[in-house]
């Protein structure tokens, strides 16, 4: 289901925050969910490049980071809170 245009960014921002909070907790055998997480992370990296925040978007680095998440490594929830406070 798509978002209504009058609240697209509000709904997406809330959903995106939920995804951030659950990056490490996804232990799904659902290949579609794992693929969607990978796609979302790639899209976020591309957004940072489009905004000029990152100069170069290297899909191999993003894949390696997602592989780390799949292996149980990666982002710590405390790290996310520290970045939000900064």
Phi, psi and omega per residue, in radians:
X1 nan 2.326 -3.133
X2 -1.504 2.817 3.101
X3 -1.408 2.587 3.026
X4 -1.270 2.475 -3.018
X5 -1.062 -0.502 -3.088
X6 -1.337 -0.232 3.120
X7 -2.397 0.379 -3.090
X8 -0.958 -0.884 -3.061
X9 -1.273 -0.580 3.090
X10 -1.103 -0.852 -3.127
X11 -1.129 -0.756 -3.111
X12 -1.173 -0.703 3.118
X13 -1.064 -0.761 3.110
X14 -1.114 -0.766 3.126
X15 -1.146 -0.681 -3.138
X16 -1.127 -0.740 3.093
X17 -1.063 -0.705 3.095
X18 -1.076 -0.735 3.101
X19 -1.100 -0.755 3.113
X20 -1.029 -0.755 -3.126
X21 -1.147 -0.383 -3.048
X22 -2.008 0.277 3.138
X23 -0.969 -0.786 -3.066
X24 -1.469 -0.337 -3.024
X25 -1.546 -0.121 -3.129
X26 -1.224 1.907 3.056
X27 -2.197 1.185 -2.994
X28 -1.852 2.452 2.992
X29 -1.564 0.001 3.123
X30 -1.381 1.809 -3.098
X31 -1.036 -0.593 3.138
X32 -1.118 -0.697 3.133
X33 -1.191 -0.723 3.099
X34 -1.118 -0.717 3.117
X35 -1.157 -0.660 3.125
X36 -1.154 -0.687 3.094
X37 -1.078 -0.791 3.133
X38 -1.050 -0.774 -3.138
X39 -1.103 -0.742 3.131
X40 -1.079 -0.737 -3.136
X41 -1.163 -0.707 3.063
X42 -1.081 -0.753 3.125
X43 -1.092 -0.688 3.119
X44 -1.128 -0.714 3.108
X45 -1.124 -0.712 3.113
X46 -1.133 -0.674 3.090
X47 -1.055 -0.761 3.109
X48 -1.074 -0.651 3.088
X49 -1.182 -0.798 -3.126
X50 -1.046 -0.595 3.141
X51 -1.431 -0.100 3.141
X52 1.444 0.192 3.135
X53 -1.374 -0.677 3.033
X54 -1.964 2.344 -3.127
X55 -1.305 -0.639 -3.011
X56 -2.441 2.231 3.128
X57 -1.705 1.921 -3.126
X58 -1.805 1.838 -3.078
X59 -1.066 -0.471 3.123
X60 -1.200 -0.663 3.087
X61 -1.149 -0.707 3.116
X62 -1.136 -0.771 3.098
X63 -1.044 -0.714 3.126
X64 -1.116 -0.690 3.107
X65 -1.130 -0.740 3.131
X66 -1.179 -0.677 3.066
X67 -1.028 -0.661 3.077
X68 -1.106 -0.702 3.077
X69 -1.096 -0.731 3.132
X70 -1.092 -0.531 -3.132
X71 -1.505 -0.070 3.127
X72 1.704 0.090 3.092
X73 -1.705 -3.055 2.949
X74 1.986 -2.467 -2.965
X75 -1.264 2.340 3.070
X76 -1.724 2.388 -3.122
X77 -0.997 -0.595 3.110
X78 -1.139 -0.611 3.096
X79 -1.098 -0.706 3.122
X80 -1.110 -0.733 3.138
X81 -1.138 -0.687 3.121
X82 -1.095 -0.724 3.138
X83 -1.165 -0.665 3.131
X84 -1.152 -0.594 -3.113
X85 -1.278 -0.472 -3.073
X86 -1.239 nan nan
